[in-house]
Amino acid sequence: PKRRHSNSRTRKRRTHWKISLPQISTCPECGTPKPLHRACPKCGYYRRKKVVEVTEDES
């Protein structure tokens, strides 16, 4: 580069470097919020099938 980019020019370029929010959906079985493409931590269902056995911890 022949010349140094100014701070404002560098910062304008970097304004789009954002972190995206995690995508959350509701579980169709129990209605609790859960991350996309993951089994529900509350009921253990994924795509209407029981895939994880969930135990209730008493604490």
Contact map, one row per residue, 1 for C-alpha under 8 A:
11110000000000000000000000000000000000000000000000000000000
11110000000000000000000000000000000000000000000000000000000
11111000000000000000000000000000000000000000000000000000000
11111100000000000000000000000000000000000000000000000000000
00111110110000000000000000000000000000000000000000000000000
00011111110000000000000000000000000000000000000000000000000
00001111111000000000000000000000000000000000000000000000000
00000111111100000000000000000000000000000000000000000000000
00001111111110000000000000000000000000000000000000000000000
00001111111111000000000000000000000000000000000000000000000
00000011111111100000000000000000000000000000000000000000000
00000001111111100000000000000000000000000000000000000000000
00000000111111110000000000000000000000000000000000000000000
00000000011111111000000000000000000000000000000000000000000
00000000001111111100000000000000000000000000000000000000000
00000000000011111100000000000000000000000000000000000000000
00000000000001111110000000000000000000000000000000000000000
00000000000000111111000000000000000000000000000000000000000
00000000000000001111100000000000000000000000000000000000000
00000000000000000111110000000000000000000000000000000000000
00000000000000000011111000000000000000000000000000000000000
00000000000000000001111100000000001000000000000000000000000
00000000000000000000111110000000001100000000000000000000000
00000000000000000000011111000000111100000000000000000000000
00000000000000000000001111100000111100000000000000000000000
00000000000000000000000111110011110000000000000000000000000
00000000000000000000000011111111110000010000000000000000000
00000000000000000000000001111110000000000000000100000000000
00000000000000000000000000111110000000000010100100000000000
00000000000000000000000000111111000000000110000000000000000
00000000000000000000000001111111100000000000000000000000000
00000000000000000000000001100111110000000100000000000000000
00000000000000000000000111100011111000000000000000000000000
00000000000000000000000111100001111101111000000000000000000
00000000000000000000011110000000111111010000000000000000000
00000000000000000000001110000000011111000000000000000000000
00000000000000000000000000000000001111100000010000000000000
00000000000000000000000000000000011111110000010000000000000
00000000000000000000000000000000010011111001110000110000000
00000000000000000000000000100000011001111111110000000000000
00000000000000000000000000000000010000111111000000000100000
00000000000000000000000000000101000000011111000000000100000
00000000000000000000000000001100000000011111100000000100000
00000000000000000000000000000000000000111111110001111100000
00000000000000000000000000001000000000110011111111110000000
00000000000000000000000000000000000011110001111111100000000
00000000000000000000000000000000000000000000111110000000000
00000000000000000000000000011000000000000000111111000000000
00000000000000000000000000000000000000000000111111100000000
00000000000000000000000000000000000000000001110111111000000
00000000000000000000000000000000000000100001110011111000000
00000000000000000000000000000000000000100001100001111100000
00000000000000000000000000000000000000000001000001111110000
00000000000000000000000000000000000000001111000000011111000
00000000000000000000000000000000000000000000000000001111100
00000000000000000000000000000000000000000000000000000111110
00000000000000000000000000000000000000000000000000000011111
00000000000000000000000000000000000000000000000000000001111
00000000000000000000000000000000000000000000000000000000111
